[in-house]
Amino acid sequence: MTEEQRPTMQVDVVSAERELFSGEATAVFARSVLGEIGLLRGHQPAVLGLGKAPVRIQDTQGDELHFAVHDGFLECRGDELTVLADIAELAVEIDVERAKEAYARAVRHEQDPEYEGDAAAEKARAQLRLRMAGVEGY
């Protein structure tokens, strides 16, 4: 079966700030709080929590779009799938220098008791952003 023949589903990726993607796709791959999942049209209805994790969408041309999702939900309803995220970024739009600065700041904050658990979340966000932007070593 060619990409053009595969059943599609409507996929929307929305953050608190904006809609990042809305269109037809053949598959969505995500890391939920319960583990990795791949979804195709007709998947059993599901609502899954998303932490700080990548989401990958395969479009109708077989190309992949990569997103860094920082907390939210994925809802699948047969031929519709929605990712609702507190923060989400298209990987190609990530500012690598800004992400490196955020990582360095988080490492400094880990040594400061004033930041407690915030430093770990800050570091996880920066690491995801850097990995999604293709930067090795984080």
N, CA, C and O atoms as CSV, one atom per row, in Angstrom:
chain,resi,resn,atom,element,x,y,z
A,1,MET,N,N,0.853,-1.170,0.000
A,1,MET,CA,C,0.000,0.000,0.000
A,1,MET,C,C,0.902,1.238,0.000
A,1,MET,O,O,1.802,1.345,0.834
A,2,THR,N,N,0.674,2.155,-0.910
A,2,THR,CA,C,1.465,3.376,-0.971
A,2,THR,C,C,0.965,4.365,0.067
A,2,THR,O,O,-0.118,4.202,0.629
A,3,GLU,N,N,1.781,5.408,0.318
A,3,GLU,CA,C,1.390,6.435,1.284
A,3,GLU,C,C,0.052,7.057,0.904
A,3,GLU,O,O,-0.767,7.348,1.776
A,4,GLU,N,N,-0.179,7.264,-0.406
A,4,GLU,CA,C,-1.419,7.891,-0.854
A,4,GLU,C,C,-2.641,7.021,-0.579
A,4,GLU,O,O,-3.756,7.536,-0.494
A,5,GLN,N,N,-2.447,5.708,-0.437
A,5,GLN,CA,C,-3.555,4.787,-0.225
A,5,GLN,C,C,-3.840,4.532,1.262
A,5,GLN,O,O,-4.895,4.000,1.605
A,6,ARG,N,N,-2.920,4.903,2.132
A,6,ARG,CA,C,-3.122,4.647,3.557
A,6,ARG,C,C,-4.245,5.527,4.088
A,6,ARG,O,O,-4.348,6.696,3.715
A,7,PRO,N,N,-5.079,4.977,4.949
A,7,PRO,CA,C,-6.147,5.781,5.549
A,7,PRO,C,C,-5.550,6.940,6.370
A,7,PRO,O,O,-4.523,6.794,7.032
A,8,THR,N,N,-6.214,8.063,6.302
A,8,THR,CA,C,-5.716,9.232,7.021
A,8,THR,C,C,-6.657,9.605,8.162
A,8,THR,O,O,-7.791,9.135,8.247
A,9,MET,N,N,-6.150,10.452,9.017
A,9,MET,CA,C,-6.948,10.987,10.111
A,9,MET,C,C,-6.633,12.468,10.235
A,9,MET,O,O,-5.564,12.927,9.830
A,10,GLN,N,N,-7.560,13.195,10.790
A,10,GLN,CA,C,-7.357,14.614,11.057
A,10,GLN,C,C,-6.539,14.745,12.332
A,10,GLN,O,O,-6.899,14.187,13.368
A,11,VAL,N,N,-5.433,15.487,12.254
A,11,VAL,CA,C,-4.562,15.666,13.410
A,11,VAL,C,C,-4.399,17.155,13.687
A,11,VAL,O,O,-4.153,17.951,12.781
A,12,ASP,N,N,-4.540,17.508,14.953
A,12,ASP,CA,C,-4.339,18.885,15.393
A,12,ASP,C,C,-3.365,18.884,16.562
A,12,ASP,O,O,-3.501,18.093,17.495
A,13,VAL,N,N,-2.376,19.781,16.504
A,13,VAL,CA,C,-1.446,19.975,17.616
A,13,VAL,C,C,-1.610,21.424,18.053
A,13,VAL,O,O,-1.352,22.355,17.289
A,14,VAL,N,N,-2.047,21.595,19.307
A,14,VAL,CA,C,-2.377,22.920,19.809
A,14,VAL,C,C,-1.686,23.130,21.147
A,14,VAL,O,O,-1.745,22.279,22.035
A,15,SER,N,N,-1.029,24.284,21.278
A,15,SER,CA,C,-0.456,24.665,22.569
A,15,SER,C,C,-1.304,25.784,23.152
A,15,SER,O,O,-2.252,26.252,22.520
A,16,ALA,N,N,-0.963,26.204,24.344
A,16,ALA,CA,C,-1.691,27.313,24.962
A,16,ALA,C,C,-1.515,28.590,24.147
A,16,ALA,O,O,-2.354,29.489,24.214
A,17,GLU,N,N,-0.432,28.677,23.379
A,17,GLU,CA,C,-0.135,29.885,22.612
A,17,GLU,C,C,-0.700,29.895,21.201
A,17,GLU,O,O,-1.127,30.939,20.708
A,18,ARG,N,N,-0.706,28.705,20.531
A,18,ARG,CA,C,-1.105,28.696,19.124
A,18,ARG,C,C,-1.357,27.278,18.618
A,18,ARG,O,O,-1.023,26.289,19.270
A,19,GLU,N,N,-1.958,27.220,17.437
A,19,GLU,CA,C,-2.116,25.951,16.737
A,19,GLU,C,C,-0.848,25.729,15.917
A,19,GLU,O,O,-0.483,26.565,15.090
A,20,LEU,N,N,-0.178,24.597,16.151
A,20,LEU,CA,C,1.072,24.317,15.462
A,20,LEU,C,C,0.873,23.484,14.198
A,20,LEU,O,O,1.655,23.589,13.253
A,21,PHE,N,N,-0.169,22.658,14.181
A,21,PHE,CA,C,-0.430,21.811,13.020
A,21,PHE,C,C,-1.901,21.458,12.988
A,21,PHE,O,O,-2.519,21.188,14.018
A,22,SER,N,N,-2.446,21.467,11.794
A,22,SER,CA,C,-3.797,20.980,11.564
A,22,SER,C,C,-3.826,20.436,10.154
A,22,SER,O,O,-3.634,21.174,9.188
A,23,GLY,N,N,-4.067,19.137,10.040
A,23,GLY,CA,C,-4.095,18.536,8.716
A,23,GLY,C,C,-4.263,17.037,8.768
A,23,GLY,O,O,-4.424,16.442,9.833
A,24,GLU,N,N,-4.221,16.444,7.598
A,24,GLU,CA,C,-4.351,14.996,7.471
A,24,GLU,C,C,-3.001,14.327,7.711
A,24,GLU,O,O,-1.962,14.845,7.303
A,25,ALA,N,N,-3.023,13.195,8.364
A,25,ALA,CA,C,-1.813,12.421,8.629
A,25,ALA,C,C,-2.148,10.940,8.573
A,25,ALA,O,O,-3.301,10.541,8.740
A,26,THR,N,N,-1.119,10.132,8.335
A,26,THR,CA,C,-1.334,8.685,8.285
A,26,THR,C,C,-0.993,8.005,9.603
A,26,THR,O,O,-1.482,6.911,9.884
A,27,ALA,N,N,-0.141,8.659,10.427
A,27,ALA,CA,C,0.245,8.049,11.707
A,27,ALA,C,C,0.763,9.118,12.650
A,27,ALA,O,O,1.284,10.150,12.227
A,28,VAL,N,N,0.608,8.846,13.948
A,28,VAL,CA,C,1.151,9.709,14.995
A,28,VAL,C,C,1.860,8.803,15.992
A,28,VAL,O,O,1.337,7.763,16.394
A,29,PHE,N,N,3.053,9.218,16.379
A,29,PHE,CA,C,3.835,8.472,17.357
A,29,PHE,C,C,4.141,9.413,18.516
A,29,PHE,O,O,4.561,10.550,18.304
A,30,ALA,N,N,3.931,8.940,19.732
A,30,ALA,CA,C,4.128,9.792,20.899
A,30,ALA,C,C,4.631,8.958,22.065
A,30,ALA,O,O,4.509,7.733,22.079
A,31,ARG,N,N,5.197,9.649,23.035
A,31,ARG,CA,C,5.585,9.001,24.282
A,31,ARG,C,C,4.649,9.541,25.355
A,31,ARG,O,O,4.800,10.668,25.824
A,32,SER,N,N,3.691,8.722,25.728
A,32,SER,CA,C,2.760,9.117,26.784
A,32,SER,C,C,3.404,8.810,28.133
A,32,SER,O,O,4.490,8.233,28.198
A,33,VAL,N,N,2.730,9.196,29.192
A,33,VAL,CA,C,3.243,8.883,30.527
A,33,VAL,C,C,3.233,7.373,30.774
A,33,VAL,O,O,3.874,6.895,31.710
A,34,LEU,N,N,2.513,6.625,29.942
A,34,LEU,CA,C,2.461,5.165,30.067
A,34,LEU,C,C,3.438,4.458,29.137
A,34,LEU,O,O,3.603,3.242,29.233
A,35,GLY,N,N,4.092,5.198,28.233
A,35,GLY,CA,C,5.050,4.601,27.309
A,35,GLY,C,C,4.804,5.045,25.874
A,35,GLY,O,O,3.934,5.871,25.598
A,36,GLU,N,N,5.595,4.474,24.969
A,36,GLU,CA,C,5.519,4.802,23.541
A,36,GLU,C,C,4.215,4.267,22.941
A,36,GLU,O,O,3.727,3.200,23.316
A,37,ILE,N,N,3.665,5.044,21.996
A,37,ILE,CA,C,2.446,4.598,21.333
A,37,ILE,C,C,2.458,5.099,19.888
A,37,ILE,O,O,2.928,6.199,19.597
A,38,GLY,N,N,1.936,4.277,19.007
A,38,GLY,CA,C,1.726,4.658,17.618
A,38,GLY,C,C,0.238,4.581,17.339
A,38,GLY,O,O,-0.419,3.618,17.734
A,39,LEU,N,N,-0.300,5.587,16.663
A,39,LEU,CA,C,-1.740,5.635,16.423
A,39,LEU,C,C,-2.019,5.789,14.930
A,39,LEU,O,O,-1.393,6.598,14.246
A,40,LEU,N,N,-2.964,5.002,14.446
A,40,LEU,CA,C,-3.434,5.065,13.070
A,40,LEU,C,C,-4.927,5.362,13.089
A,40,LEU,O,O,-5.574,5.283,14.134
A,41,ARG,N,N,-5.458,5.700,11.939
A,41,ARG,CA,C,-6.900,5.923,11.847
A,41,ARG,C,C,-7.639,4.685,12.352
A,41,ARG,O,O,-7.247,3.554,12.066
A,42,GLY,N,N,-8.702,4.914,13.096
A,42,GLY,CA,C,-9.495,3.810,13.628
A,42,GLY,C,C,-8.994,3.282,14.961
A,42,GLY,O,O,-9.544,2.316,15.489
A,43,HIS,N,N,-7.967,3.899,15.507
A,43,HIS,CA,C,-7.459,3.452,16.805
A,43,HIS,C,C,-8.568,3.567,17.845
A,43,HIS,O,O,-9.422,4.451,17.775
A,44,GLN,N,N,-8.533,2.675,18.786
A,44,GLN,CA,C,-9.486,2.698,19.897
A,44,GLN,C,C,-9.440,4.081,20.563
A,44,GLN,O,O,-8.356,4.636,20.744
A,45,PRO,N,N,-10.592,4.640,20.928
A,45,PRO,CA,C,-10.592,5.942,21.597
A,45,PRO,C,C,-9.706,5.915,22.841
A,45,PRO,O,O,-9.718,4.962,23.620
A,46,ALA,N,N,-8.939,6.992,23.001
A,46,ALA,CA,C,-8.014,7.051,24.133
A,46,ALA,C,C,-7.713,8.501,24.484
A,46,ALA,O,O,-7.706,9.381,23.624
A,47,VAL,N,N,-7.466,8.723,25.754
A,47,VAL,CA,C,-6.947,9.991,26.239
A,47,VAL,C,C,-5.703,9.638,27.043
A,47,VAL,O,O,-5.771,8.883,28.013
A,48,LEU,N,N,-4.573,10.189,26.632
A,48,LEU,CA,C,-3.305,9.857,27.255
A,48,LEU,C,C,-2.606,11.121,27.746
A,48,LEU,O,O,-2.616,12.146,27.065
A,49,GLY,N,N,-2.013,11.045,28.904
A,49,GLY,CA,C,-1.217,12.150,29.409
A,49,GLY,C,C,0.140,12.172,28.733
A,49,GLY,O,O,0.746,11.128,28.489
A,50,LEU,N,N,0.611,13.373,28.433
A,50,LEU,CA,C,1.933,13.547,27.841
A,50,LEU,C,C,2.786,14.350,28.810
A,50,LEU,O,O,2.341,15.363,29.348
A,51,GLY,N,N,3.996,13.899,29.025
A,51,GLY,CA,C,4.941,14.662,29.835
A,51,GLY,C,C,5.777,15.530,28.923
A,51,GLY,O,O,5.258,16.143,27.989
A,52,LYS,N,N,7.054,15.583,29.186
A,52,LYS,CA,C,7.993,16.281,28.314
A,52,LYS,C,C,8.525,15.243,27.352
A,52,LYS,O,O,9.418,14.466,27.692
A,53,ALA,N,N,7.972,15.230,26.139
A,53,ALA,CA,C,8.281,14.137,25.232
A,53,ALA,C,C,8.090,14.551,23.779
A,53,ALA,O,O,7.387,15.515,23.478
A,54,PRO,N,N,8.734,13.799,22.881
A,54,PRO,CA,C,8.550,14.078,21.459
A,54,PRO,C,C,7.227,13.525,20.940
A,54,PRO,O,O,6.714,12.524,21.441
A,55,VAL,N,N,6.686,14.197,19.926
A,55,VAL,CA,C,5.537,13.708,19.169
A,55,VAL,C,C,5.941,13.784,17.705
A,55,VAL,O,O,6.484,14.789,17.248
A,56,ARG,N,N,5.669,12.705,16.975
A,56,ARG,CA,C,6.041,12.622,15.570
A,56,ARG,C,C,4.786,12.371,14.754
A,56,ARG,O,O,3.998,11.479,15.069
A,57,ILE,N,N,4.603,13.163,13.703
A,57,ILE,CA,C,3.439,13.006,12.831
A,57,ILE,C,C,3.923,12.659,11.437
A,57,ILE,O,O,4.782,13.341,10.878
A,58,GLN,N,N,3.366,11.590,10.877
A,58,GLN,CA,C,3.690,11.225,9.496
A,58,GLN,C,C,2.577,11.771,8.616
A,58,GLN,O,O,1.420,11.370,8.735
A,59,ASP,N,N,2.945,12.698,7.723
A,59,ASP,CA,C,1.925,13.318,6.885
A,59,ASP,C,C,1.566,12.422,5.706
A,59,ASP,O,O,2.113,11.329,5.560
A,60,THR,N,N,0.664,12.879,4.883
A,60,THR,CA,C,0.153,12.058,3.782
A,60,THR,C,C,1.185,11.834,2.680
A,60,THR,O,O,0.994,10.972,1.823
A,61,GLN,N,N,2.278,12.601,2.693
A,61,GLN,CA,C,3.359,12.432,1.713
A,61,GLN,C,C,4.460,11.517,2.243
A,61,GLN,O,O,5.431,11.245,1.537
A,62,GLY,N,N,4.315,11.041,3.478
A,62,GLY,CA,C,5.334,10.190,4.085
A,62,GLY,C,C,6.409,10.965,4.818
A,62,GLY,O,O,7.327,10.365,5.378
A,63,ASP,N,N,6.314,12.288,4.826
A,63,ASP,CA,C,7.267,13.115,5.574
A,63,ASP,C,C,6.871,13.131,7.044
A,63,ASP,O,O,5.718,12.873,7.391
A,64,GLU,N,N,7.832,13.434,7.899
A,64,GLU,CA,C,7.558,13.483,9.333
A,64,GLU,C,C,7.749,14.885,9.868
A,64,GLU,O,O,8.687,15.593,9.502
A,65,LEU,N,N,6.839,15.268,10.741
A,65,LEU,CA,C,6.930,16.518,11.486
A,65,LEU,C,C,7.224,16.140,12.930
A,65,LEU,O,O,6.600,15.233,13.483
A,66,HIS,N,N,8.175,16.838,13.536
A,66,HIS,CA,C,8.585,16.533,14.907
A,66,HIS,C,C,8.243,17.704,15.810
A,66,HIS,O,O,8.462,18.866,15.467
A,67,PHE,N,N,7.699,17.367,16.975
A,67,PHE,CA,C,7.294,18.371,17.952
A,67,PHE,C,C,7.897,18.039,19.306
A,67,PHE,O,O,8.011,16.872,19.679
A,68,ALA,N,N,8.281,19.073,20.032
A,68,ALA,CA,C,8.659,18.929,21.434
A,68,ALA,C,C,7.431,19.348,22.233
A,68,ALA,O,O,7.001,20.500,22.169
A,69,VAL,N,N,6.873,18.404,22.985
A,69,VAL,CA,C,5.660,18.673,23.769
A,69,VAL,C,C,6.037,18.666,25.238
A,69,VAL,O,O,6.673,17.734,25.729
A,70,HIS,N,N,5.633,19.722,25.933
A,70,HIS,CA,C,5.950,19.878,27.349
A,70,HIS,C,C,4.646,19.856,28.134
A,70,HIS,O,O,4.055,20.900,28.412
A,71,ASP,N,N,4.216,18.675,28.481
A,71,ASP,CA,C,3.028,18.439,29.300
A,71,ASP,C,C,1.735,18.729,28.535
A,71,ASP,O,O,1.591,19.765,27.887
A,72,GLY,N,N,0.820,17.801,28.630
A,72,GLY,CA,C,-0.467,17.958,27.975
A,72,GLY,C,C,-1.172,16.627,27.842
A,72,GLY,O,O,-0.956,15.705,28.629
A,73,PHE,N,N,-2.029,16.544,26.820
A,73,PHE,CA,C,-2.837,15.344,26.592
A,73,PHE,C,C,-2.908,15.050,25.106
A,73,PHE,O,O,-2.782,15.945,24.270
A,74,LEU,N,N,-3.110,13.788,24.796
A,74,LEU,CA,C,-3.372,13.339,23.445
A,74,LEU,C,C,-4.731,12.651,23.496
A,74,LEU,O,O,-4.954,11.753,24.308
A,75,GLU,N,N,-5.626,13.077,22.629
A,75,GLU,CA,C,-6.947,12.457,22.567
A,75,GLU,C,C,-7.149,11.890,21.176
A,75,GLU,O,O,-6.986,12.592,20.178
A,76,CYS,N,N,-7.505,10.608,21.115
A,76,CYS,CA,C,-7.754,9.922,19.852
A,76,CYS,C,C,-9.212,9.482,19.816
A,76,CYS,O,O,-9.711,8.846,20.745
A,77,ARG,N,N,-9.890,9.840,18.712
A,77,ARG,CA,C,-11.301,9.472,18.541
A,77,ARG,C,C,-11.508,8.938,17.128
A,77,ARG,O,O,-12.093,9.622,16.288
A,78,GLY,N,N,-11.043,7.742,16.860
A,78,GLY,CA,C,-11.249,7.117,15.556
A,78,GLY,C,C,-10.459,7.760,14.442
A,78,GLY,O,O,-9.312,7.384,14.203
A,79,ASP,N,N,-11.051,8.724,13.752
A,79,ASP,CA,C,-10.352,9.367,12.640
A,79,ASP,C,C,-9.924,10.792,12.977
A,79,ASP,O,O,-9.619,11.579,12.081
A,80,GLU,N,N,-9.903,11.125,14.270
A,80,GLU,CA,C,-9.440,12.439,14.728
A,80,GLU,C,C,-8.487,12.259,15.900
A,80,GLU,O,O,-8.729,11.449,16.794
A,81,LEU,N,N,-7.408,13.019,15.883
A,81,LEU,CA,C,-6.443,12.964,16.969
A,81,LEU,C,C,-6.033,14.395,17.296
A,81,LEU,O,O,-5.710,15.181,16.405
A,82,THR,N,N,-6.050,14.721,18.580
A,82,THR,CA,C,-5.691,16.060,19.015
A,82,THR,C,C,-4.636,15.974,20.105
A,82,THR,O,O,-4.765,15.196,21.051
A,83,VAL,N,N,-3.592,16.780,19.963
A,83,VAL,CA,C,-2.593,16.952,21.007
A,83,VAL,C,C,-2.820,18.340,21.583
A,83,VAL,O,O,-2.706,19.345,20.881
A,84,LEU,N,N,-3.143,18.383,22.869
A,84,LEU,CA,C,-3.317,19.644,23.592
A,84,LEU,C,C,-2.164,19.760,24.575
A,84,LEU,O,O,-2.027,18.931,25.475
A,85,ALA,N,N,-1.338,20.777,24.409
A,85,ALA,CA,C,-0.140,20.888,25.230
A,85,ALA,C,C,-0.051,22.239,25.915
A,85,ALA,O,O,-0.485,23.259,25.380
A,86,ASP,N,N,0.519,22.224,27.104
A,86,ASP,CA,C,0.813,23.487,27.776
A,86,ASP,C,C,1.775,24.285,26.905
A,86,ASP,O,O,1.554,25.460,26.614
A,87,ILE,N,N,2.853,23.612,26.497
A,87,ILE,CA,C,3.849,24.193,25.602
A,87,ILE,C,C,4.174,23.144,24.547
A,87,ILE,O,O,4.366,21.971,24.871
A,88,ALA,N,N,4.235,23.559,23.298
A,88,ALA,CA,C,4.642,22.659,22.213
A,88,ALA,C,C,5.398,23.484,21.182
A,88,ALA,O,O,5.075,24.646,20.937
A,89,GLU,N,N,6.403,22.868,20.588
A,89,GLU,CA,C,7.214,23.548,19.593
A,89,GLU,C,C,7.475,22.624,18.420
A,89,GLU,O,O,7.732,21.433,18.600
A,90,LEU,N,N,7.410,23.166,17.239
A,90,LEU,CA,C,7.807,22.439,16.049
A,90,LEU,C,C,9.337,22.374,16.087
A,90,LEU,O,O,9.995,23.400,16.255
A,91,ALA,N,N,9.899,21.188,15.935
A,91,ALA,CA,C,11.339,21.002,16.104
A,91,ALA,C,C,12.164,21.956,15.245
A,91,ALA,O,O,13.191,22.461,15.699
A,92,VAL,N,N,11.734,22.206,14.024
A,92,VAL,CA,C,12.509,23.078,13.129
A,92,VAL,C,C,12.476,24.540,13.568
A,92,VAL,O,O,13.256,25.345,13.059
A,93,GLU,N,N,11.599,24.900,14.491
A,93,GLU,CA,C,11.506,26.277,14.975
A,93,GLU,C,C,12.260,26.509,16.283
A,93,GLU,O,O,12.296,27.633,16.783
A,94,ILE,N,N,12.853,25.471,16.834
A,94,ILE,CA,C,13.535,25.596,18.124
A,94,ILE,C,C,14.801,26.430,17.974
A,94,ILE,O,O,15.618,26.186,17.085
A,95,ASP,N,N,14.952,27.404,18.844
A,95,ASP,CA,C,16.134,28.252,18.896
A,95,ASP,C,C,17.190,27.514,19.722
A,95,ASP,O,O,17.105,27.467,20.950
A,96,VAL,N,N,18.186,26.938,19.039
A,96,VAL,CA,C,19.181,26.090,19.697
A,96,VAL,C,C,19.989,26.872,20.729
A,96,VAL,O,O,20.220,26.371,21.829
A,97,GLU,N,N,20.416,28.065,20.407
A,97,GLU,CA,C,21.217,28.846,21.356
A,97,GLU,C,C,20.425,29.156,22.624
A,97,GLU,O,O,20.952,29.084,23.734
A,98,ARG,N,N,19.166,29.497,22.440
A,98,ARG,CA,C,18.308,29.776,23.604
A,98,ARG,C,C,18.116,28.511,24.451
A,98,ARG,O,O,18.106,28.581,25.680
A,99,ALA,N,N,17.964,27.364,23.796
A,99,ALA,CA,C,17.809,26.097,24.518
A,99,ALA,C,C,19.090,25.738,25.275
A,99,ALA,O,O,19.021,25.228,26.393
A,100,LYS,N,N,20.244,25.998,24.683
A,100,LYS,CA,C,21.516,25.738,25.374
A,100,LYS,C,C,21.651,26.635,26.598
A,100,LYS,O,O,22.105,26.187,27.651
A,101,GLU,N,N,21.258,27.901,26.464
A,101,GLU,CA,C,21.299,28.820,27.601
A,101,GLU,C,C,20.358,28.351,28.710
A,101,GLU,O,O,20.700,28.427,29.891
A,102,ALA,N,N,19.173,27.867,28.330
A,102,ALA,CA,C,18.208,27.364,29.317
A,102,ALA,C,C,18.762,26.132,30.030
A,102,ALA,O,O,18.562,25.970,31.234
A,103,TYR,N,N,19.454,25.269,29.295
A,103,TYR,CA,C,20.061,24.086,29.892
A,103,TYR,C,C,21.130,24.495,30.911
A,103,TYR,O,O,21.155,23.980,32.029
A,104,ALA,N,N,22.009,25.421,30.522
A,104,ALA,CA,C,23.069,25.880,31.428
A,104,ALA,C,C,22.471,26.522,32.681
A,104,ALA,O,O,22.969,26.312,33.787
A,105,ARG,N,N,21.413,27.295,32.509
A,105,ARG,CA,C,20.734,27.928,33.646
A,105,ARG,C,C,20.137,26.860,34.568
A,105,ARG,O,O,20.215,26.976,35.791
A,106,ALA,N,N,19.546,25.831,33.981
A,106,ALA,CA,C,18.950,24.748,34.779
A,106,ALA,C,C,20.011,24.005,35.579
A,106,ALA,O,O,19.786,23.651,36.737
A,107,VAL,N,N,21.156,23.769,34.972
A,107,VAL,CA,C,22.251,23.099,35.692
A,107,VAL,C,C,22.686,23.954,36.874
A,107,VAL,O,O,22.929,23.423,37.957
A,108,ARG,N,N,22.788,25.261,36.688
A,108,ARG,CA,C,23.133,26.157,37.810
A,108,ARG,C,C,22.050,26.109,38.889
A,108,ARG,O,O,22.353,26.094,40.082
A,109,HIS,N,N,20.797,26.087,38.465
A,109,HIS,CA,C,19.679,26.078,39.416
A,109,HIS,C,C,19.631,24.788,40.236
A,109,HIS,O,O,19.142,24.786,41.366
A,110,GLU,N,N,20.135,23.698,39.671
A,110,GLU,CA,C,20.153,22.427,40.418
A,110,GLU,C,C,20.962,22.560,41.712
A,110,GLU,O,O,20.708,21.843,42.680
A,111,GLN,N,N,21.925,23.465,41.727
A,111,GLN,CA,C,22.777,23.663,42.903
A,111,GLN,C,C,22.165,24.644,43.901
A,111,GLN,O,O,22.703,24.837,44.991
A,112,ASP,N,N,21.056,25.256,43.535
A,112,ASP,CA,C,20.436,26.293,44.367
A,112,ASP,C,C,19.159,25.745,45.005
A,112,ASP,O,O,18.196,25.459,44.292
A,113,PRO,N,N,19.130,25.591,46.345
A,113,PRO,CA,C,17.958,25.015,47.014
A,113,PRO,C,C,16.671,25.813,46.795
A,113,PRO,O,O,15.575,25.283,46.978
A,114,GLU,N,N,16.796,27.056,46.412
A,114,GLU,CA,C,15.618,27.893,46.164
A,114,GLU,C,C,14.768,27.348,45.011
A,114,GLU,O,O,13.557,27.569,44.971
A,115,TYR,N,N,15.400,26.641,44.083
A,115,TYR,CA,C,14.691,26.155,42.900
A,115,TYR,C,C,14.133,24.745,43.061
A,115,TYR,O,O,13.275,24.340,42.277
A,116,GLU,N,N,14.586,24.001,44.035
A,116,GLU,CA,C,14.139,22.641,44.331
A,116,GLU,C,C,13.760,21.862,43.074
A,116,GLU,O,O,14.614,21.639,42.216
A,117,GLY,N,N,12.511,21.446,42.946
A,117,GLY,CA,C,12.054,20.628,41.822
A,117,GLY,C,C,11.957,21.368,40.509
A,117,GLY,O,O,11.916,20.738,39.452
A,118,ASP,N,N,11.917,22.691,40.545
A,118,ASP,CA,C,11.807,23.470,39.315
A,118,ASP,C,C,13.011,23.269,38.403
A,118,ASP,O,O,12.869,23.264,37.180
A,119,ALA,N,N,14.193,23.104,38.988
A,119,ALA,CA,C,15.411,22.948,38.187
A,119,ALA,C,C,15.355,21.674,37.353
A,119,ALA,O,O,15.784,21.671,36.199
A,120,ALA,N,N,14.832,20.597,37.924
A,120,ALA,CA,C,14.742,19.340,37.175
A,120,ALA,C,C,13.790,19.476,35.984
A,120,ALA,O,O,14.088,18.987,34.895
A,121,ALA,N,N,12.653,20.137,36.186
A,121,ALA,CA,C,11.699,20.342,35.084
A,121,ALA,C,C,12.296,21.266,34.028
A,121,ALA,O,O,12.126,21.041,32.830
A,122,GLU,N,N,12.988,22.295,34.472
A,122,GLU,CA,C,13.641,23.239,33.552
A,122,GLU,C,C,14.692,22.509,32.710
A,122,GLU,O,O,14.795,22.737,31.505
A,123,LYS,N,N,15.460,21.641,33.342
A,123,LYS,CA,C,16.500,20.884,32.637
A,123,LYS,C,C,15.874,19.906,31.642
A,123,LYS,O,O,16.357,19.774,30.518
A,124,ALA,N,N,14.799,19.219,32.050
A,124,ALA,CA,C,14.125,18.267,31.158
A,124,ALA,C,C,13.568,18.975,29.918
A,124,ALA,O,O,13.653,18.440,28.813
A,125,ARG,N,N,13.001,20.167,30.094
A,125,ARG,CA,C,12.486,20.940,28.955
A,125,ARG,C,C,13.610,21.301,27.990
A,125,ARG,O,O,13.475,21.143,26.777
A,126,ALA,N,N,14.716,21.787,28.539
A,126,ALA,CA,C,15.850,22.179,27.696
A,126,ALA,C,C,16.436,20.970,26.974
A,126,ALA,O,O,16.773,21.059,25.794
A,127,GLN,N,N,16.561,19.846,27.669
A,127,GLN,CA,C,17.102,18.635,27.038
A,127,GLN,C,C,16.210,18.166,25.893
A,127,GLN,O,O,16.714,17.807,24.829
A,128,LEU,N,N,14.909,18.164,26.093
A,128,LEU,CA,C,13.994,17.746,25.031
A,128,LEU,C,C,14.125,18.674,23.833
A,128,LEU,O,O,14.212,18.213,22.695
A,129,ARG,N,N,14.139,19.972,24.082
A,129,ARG,CA,C,14.252,20.939,22.989
A,129,ARG,C,C,15.535,20.699,22.198
A,129,ARG,O,O,15.517,20.723,20.967
A,130,LEU,N,N,16.648,20.467,22.894
A,130,LEU,CA,C,17.920,20.248,22.203
A,130,LEU,C,C,17.927,18.936,21.426
A,130,LEU,O,O,18.430,18.881,20.304
A,131,ARG,N,N,17.374,17.887,22.014
A,131,ARG,CA,C,17.297,16.599,21.287
A,131,ARG,C,C,16.432,16.730,20.042
A,131,ARG,O,O,16.790,16.224,18.978
A,132,MET,N,N,15.282,17.416,20.171
A,132,MET,CA,C,14.380,17.569,19.034
A,132,MET,C,C,15.004,18.432,17.936
A,132,MET,O,O,14.675,18.275,16.760
A,133,ALA,N,N,15.902,19.341,18.316
A,133,ALA,CA,C,16.590,20.191,17.341
A,133,ALA,C,C,17.801,19.471,16.738
A,133,ALA,O,O,18.486,20.021,15.876
A,134,GLY,N,N,18.062,18.237,17.194
A,134,GLY,CA,C,19.140,17.451,16.625
A,134,GLY,C,C,20.502,17.703,17.239
A,134,GLY,O,O,21.521,17.347,16.647
A,135,VAL,N,N,20.539,18.317,18.426
A,135,VAL,CA,C,21.800,18.594,19.100
A,135,VAL,C,C,22.146,17.396,19.973
A,135,VAL,O,O,21.347,16.978,20.811
A,136,GLU,N,N,23.331,16.850,19.774
A,136,GLU,CA,C,23.787,15.663,20.522
A,136,GLU,C,C,24.383,16.066,21.866
A,136,GLU,O,O,24.830,17.199,22.042
A,137,GLY,N,N,24.384,15.132,22.808
A,137,GLY,CA,C,25.087,15.306,24.068
A,137,GLY,C,C,24.281,15.901,25.212
A,137,GLY,O,O,24.857,16.260,26.239
A,138,TYR,N,N,22.972,16.015,25.064
A,138,TYR,CA,C,22.172,16.603,26.140
A,138,TYR,C,C,21.170,15.615,26.661
A,138,TYR,O,O,20.406,15.932,27.572
